[in-house]
């Protein structure tokens, strides 16, 4: 097994352990044992648990931000289409990366791996989506005061917040709760899209 493969394996196992136990509940020995490598191997590449945690969060957020950036900058799509694509992507990404939101919120107070607001602000402000929204508001509703960042935060919050409680729903063990929650999420995608179109008078 090559060192690159071993490093990737260490990150995968560390990601799982951090999500299951939280930052404070994991040590290098736990990760080394599950990855079948020496403790010193991990320290040679990641120096500290904080560095390893930061690397994991950064990689996950880079994936999320890169895809969001592609959606925001699609030339051929309208505001409505971009919003619909963003909503669909949020729900699919979080479904594939369960507990990521809860994981980040639980540990973000430590400011480890926190995506910089400046970095994301620049991505949003310079996007085609931002230009479309600003032009739309100036043409059709010039008295409507709303920043693109505020609108985007609202959109993200409406998508992400219900997913924060999904682990609790699943751990409850009652099938009827899980089925009801799945139906709620399906309906919520439609409601968020309708809400956003109403806000912007699309």
PyMOL commands that set and color helices and strands:
alter all, ss='L'
color gray80, all
select helices_A, chain A and resi 3-21+23-25+28-35+39-46+49-72+79-96+100-110+117-125+128-140+148-164+166-172+175-200
alter helices_A, ss='H'
color red, helices_A
deselect
rebuild
show_as cartoon
